[in-house]
Amino acid sequence: MNELIIAIGLLLILEGLLYAIFPSQMKNMLNQIKDLPISKLRVGGLVFAIIGFIIVWFLKQ
């Protein structure tokens, strides 16, 4: 459980840094995401979830 909390904290740090360092680019990216079809967002989310799972799985081996 401790590792899950650490992982969430790291995610928030990385996302916060992106908004702090590149605010206008992040705003433009969010506007582009708004126009994507739901199916592409779903597939993209699934791909990133699988990549994240593979990274964690390799690190835990």
Phi and psi restraints in degrees (range 20) as a CNS / XPLOR table:
assign (resid 1 and name C) (resid 2 and name N)
       (resid 2 and name CA) (resid 2 and name C) 1.0 -61.7 20.0 2
assign (resid 2 and name N) (resid 2 and name CA)
       (resid 2 and name C) (resid 3 and name N) 1.0 -39.5 20.0 2
assign (resid 2 and name C) (resid 3 and name N)
       (resid 3 and name CA) (resid 3 and name C) 1.0 -65.7 20.0 2
assign (resid 3 and name N) (resid 3 and name CA)
       (resid 3 and name C) (resid 4 and name N) 1.0 -34.9 20.0 2
assign (resid 3 and name C) (resid 4 and name N)
       (resid 4 and name CA) (resid 4 and name C) 1.0 -65.0 20.0 2
assign (resid 4 and name N) (resid 4 and name CA)
       (resid 4 and name C) (resid 5 and name N) 1.0 -42.8 20.0 2
assign (resid 4 and name C) (resid 5 and name N)
       (resid 5 and name CA) (resid 5 and name C) 1.0 -65.1 20.0 2
assign (resid 5 and name N) (resid 5 and name CA)
       (resid 5 and name C) (resid 6 and name N) 1.0 -40.0 20.0 2
assign (resid 5 and name C) (resid 6 and name N)
       (resid 6 and name CA) (resid 6 and name C) 1.0 -63.1 20.0 2
assign (resid 6 and name N) (resid 6 and name CA)
       (resid 6 and name C) (resid 7 and name N) 1.0 -42.7 20.0 2
assign (resid 6 and name C) (resid 7 and name N)
       (resid 7 and name CA) (resid 7 and name C) 1.0 -62.6 20.0 2
assign (resid 7 and name N) (resid 7 and name CA)
       (resid 7 and name C) (resid 8 and name N) 1.0 -42.2 20.0 2
assign (resid 7 and name C) (resid 8 and name N)
       (resid 8 and name CA) (resid 8 and name C) 1.0 -64.9 20.0 2
assign (resid 8 and name N) (resid 8 and name CA)
       (resid 8 and name C) (resid 9 and name N) 1.0 -40.2 20.0 2
assign (resid 8 and name C) (resid 9 and name N)
       (resid 9 and name CA) (resid 9 and name C) 1.0 -61.8 20.0 2
assign (resid 9 and name N) (resid 9 and name CA)
       (resid 9 and name C) (resid 10 and name N) 1.0 -43.4 20.0 2
assign (resid 9 and name C) (resid 10 and name N)
       (resid 10 and name CA) (resid 10 and name C) 1.0 -63.9 20.0 2
assign (resid 10 and name N) (resid 10 and name CA)
       (resid 10 and name C) (resid 11 and name N) 1.0 -39.4 20.0 2
assign (resid 10 and name C) (resid 11 and name N)
       (resid 11 and name CA) (resid 11 and name C) 1.0 -60.2 20.0 2
assign (resid 11 and name N) (resid 11 and name CA)
       (resid 11 and name C) (resid 12 and name N) 1.0 -44.2 20.0 2
assign (resid 11 and name C) (resid 12 and name N)
       (resid 12 and name CA) (resid 12 and name C) 1.0 -66.4 20.0 2
assign (resid 12 and name N) (resid 12 and name CA)
       (resid 12 and name C) (resid 13 and name N) 1.0 -37.2 20.0 2
assign (resid 12 and name C) (resid 13 and name N)
       (resid 13 and name CA) (resid 13 and name C) 1.0 -62.0 20.0 2
assign (resid 13 and name N) (resid 13 and name CA)
       (resid 13 and name C) (resid 14 and name N) 1.0 -48.9 20.0 2
assign (resid 13 and name C) (resid 14 and name N)
       (resid 14 and name CA) (resid 14 and name C) 1.0 -63.3 20.0 2
assign (resid 14 and name N) (resid 14 and name CA)
       (resid 14 and name C) (resid 15 and name N) 1.0 -43.7 20.0 2
assign (resid 14 and name C) (resid 15 and name N)
       (resid 15 and name CA) (resid 15 and name C) 1.0 -66.6 20.0 2
assign (resid 15 and name N) (resid 15 and name CA)
       (resid 15 and name C) (resid 16 and name N) 1.0 -40.7 20.0 2
assign (resid 15 and name C) (resid 16 and name N)
       (resid 16 and name CA) (resid 16 and name C) 1.0 -62.7 20.0 2
assign (resid 16 and name N) (resid 16 and name CA)
       (resid 16 and name C) (resid 17 and name N) 1.0 -40.2 20.0 2
assign (resid 16 and name C) (resid 17 and name N)
       (resid 17 and name CA) (resid 17 and name C) 1.0 -63.9 20.0 2
assign (resid 17 and name N) (resid 17 and name CA)
       (resid 17 and name C) (resid 18 and name N) 1.0 -39.2 20.0 2
assign (resid 17 and name C) (resid 18 and name N)
       (resid 18 and name CA) (resid 18 and name C) 1.0 -61.0 20.0 2
assign (resid 18 and name N) (resid 18 and name CA)
       (resid 18 and name C) (resid 19 and name N) 1.0 -43.8 20.0 2
assign (resid 18 and name C) (resid 19 and name N)
       (resid 19 and name CA) (resid 19 and name C) 1.0 -69.3 20.0 2
assign (resid 19 and name N) (resid 19 and name CA)
       (resid 19 and name C) (resid 20 and name N) 1.0 -33.1 20.0 2
assign (resid 19 and name C) (resid 20 and name N)
       (resid 20 and name CA) (resid 20 and name C) 1.0 -74.5 20.0 2
assign (resid 20 and name N) (resid 20 and name CA)
       (resid 20 and name C) (resid 21 and name N) 1.0 -37.5 20.0 2
assign (resid 20 and name C) (resid 21 and name N)
       (resid 21 and name CA) (resid 21 and name C) 1.0 -86.1 20.0 2
assign (resid 21 and name N) (resid 21 and name CA)
       (resid 21 and name C) (resid 22 and name N) 1.0 -38.7 20.0 2
assign (resid 21 and name C) (resid 22 and name N)
       (resid 22 and name CA) (resid 22 and name C) 1.0 -125.3 20.0 2
assign (resid 22 and name N) (resid 22 and name CA)
       (resid 22 and name C) (resid 23 and name N) 1.0 61.8 20.0 2
assign (resid 22 and name C) (resid 23 and name N)
       (resid 23 and name CA) (resid 23 and name C) 1.0 -64.0 20.0 2
assign (resid 23 and name N) (resid 23 and name CA)
       (resid 23 and name C) (resid 24 and name N) 1.0 -41.8 20.0 2
assign (resid 23 and name C) (resid 24 and name N)
       (resid 24 and name CA) (resid 24 and name C) 1.0 -71.7 20.0 2
assign (resid 24 and name N) (resid 24 and name CA)
       (resid 24 and name C) (resid 25 and name N) 1.0 -37.0 20.0 2
assign (resid 24 and name C) (resid 25 and name N)
       (resid 25 and name CA) (resid 25 and name C) 1.0 -66.3 20.0 2
assign (resid 25 and name N) (resid 25 and name CA)
       (resid 25 and name C) (resid 26 and name N) 1.0 -38.0 20.0 2
assign (resid 25 and name C) (resid 26 and name N)
       (resid 26 and name CA) (resid 26 and name C) 1.0 -66.0 20.0 2
assign (resid 26 and name N) (resid 26 and name CA)
       (resid 26 and name C) (resid 27 and name N) 1.0 -38.3 20.0 2
assign (resid 26 and name C) (resid 27 and name N)
       (resid 27 and name CA) (resid 27 and name C) 1.0 -65.3 20.0 2
assign (resid 27 and name N) (resid 27 and name CA)
       (resid 27 and name C) (resid 28 and name N) 1.0 -41.6 20.0 2
assign (resid 27 and name C) (resid 28 and name N)
       (resid 28 and name CA) (resid 28 and name C) 1.0 -64.3 20.0 2
assign (resid 28 and name N) (resid 28 and name CA)
       (resid 28 and name C) (resid 29 and name N) 1.0 -40.5 20.0 2
assign (resid 28 and name C) (resid 29 and name N)
       (resid 29 and name CA) (resid 29 and name C) 1.0 -64.4 20.0 2
assign (resid 29 and name N) (resid 29 and name CA)
       (resid 29 and name C) (resid 30 and name N) 1.0 -40.5 20.0 2
assign (resid 29 and name C) (resid 30 and name N)
       (resid 30 and name CA) (resid 30 and name C) 1.0 -64.8 20.0 2
assign (resid 30 and name N) (resid 30 and name CA)
       (resid 30 and name C) (resid 31 and name N) 1.0 -36.6 20.0 2
assign (resid 30 and name C) (resid 31 and name N)
       (resid 31 and name CA) (resid 31 and name C) 1.0 -65.1 20.0 2
assign (resid 31 and name N) (resid 31 and name CA)
       (resid 31 and name C) (resid 32 and name N) 1.0 -36.9 20.0 2
assign (resid 31 and name C) (resid 32 and name N)
       (resid 32 and name CA) (resid 32 and name C) 1.0 -69.0 20.0 2
assign (resid 32 and name N) (resid 32 and name CA)
       (resid 32 and name C) (resid 33 and name N) 1.0 -39.3 20.0 2
assign (resid 32 and name C) (resid 33 and name N)
       (resid 33 and name CA) (resid 33 and name C) 1.0 -63.4 20.0 2
assign (resid 33 and name N) (resid 33 and name CA)
       (resid 33 and name C) (resid 34 and name N) 1.0 -35.5 20.0 2
assign (resid 33 and name C) (resid 34 and name N)
       (resid 34 and name CA) (resid 34 and name C) 1.0 -58.2 20.0 2
assign (resid 34 and name N) (resid 34 and name CA)
       (resid 34 and name C) (resid 35 and name N) 1.0 -32.4 20.0 2
assign (resid 34 and name C) (resid 35 and name N)
       (resid 35 and name CA) (resid 35 and name C) 1.0 -88.9 20.0 2
assign (resid 35 and name N) (resid 35 and name CA)
       (resid 35 and name C) (resid 36 and name N) 1.0 -5.9 20.0 2
assign (resid 35 and name C) (resid 36 and name N)
       (resid 36 and name CA) (resid 36 and name C) 1.0 -75.2 20.0 2
assign (resid 36 and name N) (resid 36 and name CA)
       (resid 36 and name C) (resid 37 and name N) 1.0 146.8 20.0 2
assign (resid 36 and name C) (resid 37 and name N)
       (resid 37 and name CA) (resid 37 and name C) 1.0 -66.7 20.0 2
assign (resid 37 and name N) (resid 37 and name CA)
       (resid 37 and name C) (resid 38 and name N) 1.0 152.8 20.0 2
assign (resid 37 and name C) (resid 38 and name N)
       (resid 38 and name CA) (resid 38 and name C) 1.0 -58.0 20.0 2
assign (resid 38 and name N) (resid 38 and name CA)
       (resid 38 and name C) (resid 39 and name N) 1.0 -38.7 20.0 2
assign (resid 38 and name C) (resid 39 and name N)
       (resid 39 and name CA) (resid 39 and name C) 1.0 -62.7 20.0 2
assign (resid 39 and name N) (resid 39 and name CA)
       (resid 39 and name C) (resid 40 and name N) 1.0 -39.3 20.0 2
assign (resid 39 and name C) (resid 40 and name N)
       (resid 40 and name CA) (resid 40 and name C) 1.0 -69.0 20.0 2
assign (resid 40 and name N) (resid 40 and name CA)
       (resid 40 and name C) (resid 41 and name N) 1.0 -38.0 20.0 2
assign (resid 40 and name C) (resid 41 and name N)
       (resid 41 and name CA) (resid 41 and name C) 1.0 -63.6 20.0 2
assign (resid 41 and name N) (resid 41 and name CA)
       (resid 41 and name C) (resid 42 and name N) 1.0 -41.0 20.0 2
assign (resid 41 and name C) (resid 42 and name N)
       (resid 42 and name CA) (resid 42 and name C) 1.0 -63.8 20.0 2
assign (resid 42 and name N) (resid 42 and name CA)
       (resid 42 and name C) (resid 43 and name N) 1.0 -45.9 20.0 2
assign (resid 42 and name C) (resid 43 and name N)
       (resid 43 and name CA) (resid 43 and name C) 1.0 -64.7 20.0 2
assign (resid 43 and name N) (resid 43 and name CA)
       (resid 43 and name C) (resid 44 and name N) 1.0 -43.2 20.0 2
assign (resid 43 and name C) (resid 44 and name N)
       (resid 44 and name CA) (resid 44 and name C) 1.0 -61.4 20.0 2
assign (resid 44 and name N) (resid 44 and name CA)
       (resid 44 and name C) (resid 45 and name N) 1.0 -42.7 20.0 2
assign (resid 44 and name C) (resid 45 and name N)
       (resid 45 and name CA) (resid 45 and name C) 1.0 -63.1 20.0 2
assign (resid 45 and name N) (resid 45 and name CA)
       (resid 45 and name C) (resid 46 and name N) 1.0 -40.5 20.0 2
assign (resid 45 and name C) (resid 46 and name N)
       (resid 46 and name CA) (resid 46 and name C) 1.0 -65.8 20.0 2
assign (resid 46 and name N) (resid 46 and name CA)
       (resid 46 and name C) (resid 47 and name N) 1.0 -41.3 20.0 2
assign (resid 46 and name C) (resid 47 and name N)
       (resid 47 and name CA) (resid 47 and name C) 1.0 -61.7 20.0 2
assign (resid 47 and name N) (resid 47 and name CA)
       (resid 47 and name C) (resid 48 and name N) 1.0 -46.2 20.0 2
assign (resid 47 and name C) (resid 48 and name N)
       (resid 48 and name CA) (resid 48 and name C) 1.0 -66.6 20.0 2
assign (resid 48 and name N) (resid 48 and name CA)
       (resid 48 and name C) (resid 49 and name N) 1.0 -35.6 20.0 2
assign (resid 48 and name C) (resid 49 and name N)
       (resid 49 and name CA) (resid 49 and name C) 1.0 -64.3 20.0 2
assign (resid 49 and name N) (resid 49 and name CA)
       (resid 49 and name C) (resid 50 and name N) 1.0 -41.4 20.0 2
assign (resid 49 and name C) (resid 50 and name N)
       (resid 50 and name CA) (resid 50 and name C) 1.0 -66.3 20.0 2
assign (resid 50 and name N) (resid 50 and name CA)
       (resid 50 and name C) (resid 51 and name N) 1.0 -42.6 20.0 2
assign (resid 50 and name C) (resid 51 and name N)
       (resid 51 and name CA) (resid 51 and name C) 1.0 -60.7 20.0 2
assign (resid 51 and name N) (resid 51 and name CA)
       (resid 51 and name C) (resid 52 and name N) 1.0 -44.2 20.0 2
assign (resid 51 and name C) (resid 52 and name N)
       (resid 52 and name CA) (resid 52 and name C) 1.0 -62.4 20.0 2
assign (resid 52 and name N) (resid 52 and name CA)
       (resid 52 and name C) (resid 53 and name N) 1.0 -41.2 20.0 2
assign (resid 52 and name C) (resid 53 and name N)
       (resid 53 and name CA) (resid 53 and name C) 1.0 -62.0 20.0 2
assign (resid 53 and name N) (resid 53 and name CA)
       (resid 53 and name C) (resid 54 and name N) 1.0 -43.5 20.0 2
assign (resid 53 and name C) (resid 54 and name N)
       (resid 54 and name CA) (resid 54 and name C) 1.0 -63.7 20.0 2
assign (resid 54 and name N) (resid 54 and name CA)
       (resid 54 and name C) (resid 55 and name N) 1.0 -41.9 20.0 2
assign (resid 54 and name C) (resid 55 and name N)
       (resid 55 and name CA) (resid 55 and name C) 1.0 -61.2 20.0 2
assign (resid 55 and name N) (resid 55 and name CA)
       (resid 55 and name C) (resid 56 and name N) 1.0 -48.2 20.0 2
assign (resid 55 and name C) (resid 56 and name N)
       (resid 56 and name CA) (resid 56 and name C) 1.0 -63.1 20.0 2
assign (resid 56 and name N) (resid 56 and name CA)
       (resid 56 and name C) (resid 57 and name N) 1.0 -40.4 20.0 2
assign (resid 56 and name C) (resid 57 and name N)
       (resid 57 and name CA) (resid 57 and name C) 1.0 -63.1 20.0 2
assign (resid 57 and name N) (resid 57 and name CA)
       (resid 57 and name C) (resid 58 and name N) 1.0 -43.6 20.0 2
assign (resid 57 and name C) (resid 58 and name N)
       (resid 58 and name CA) (resid 58 and name C) 1.0 -64.8 20.0 2
assign (resid 58 and name N) (resid 58 and name CA)
       (resid 58 and name C) (resid 59 and name N) 1.0 -40.1 20.0 2
assign (resid 58 and name C) (resid 59 and name N)
       (resid 59 and name CA) (resid 59 and name C) 1.0 -69.6 20.0 2
assign (resid 59 and name N) (resid 59 and name CA)
       (resid 59 and name C) (resid 60 and name N) 1.0 -30.7 20.0 2
assign (resid 59 and name C) (resid 60 and name N)
       (resid 60 and name CA) (resid 60 and name C) 1.0 -81.9 20.0 2
assign (resid 60 and name N) (resid 60 and name CA)
       (resid 60 and name C) (resid 61 and name N) 1.0 -10.1 20.0 2
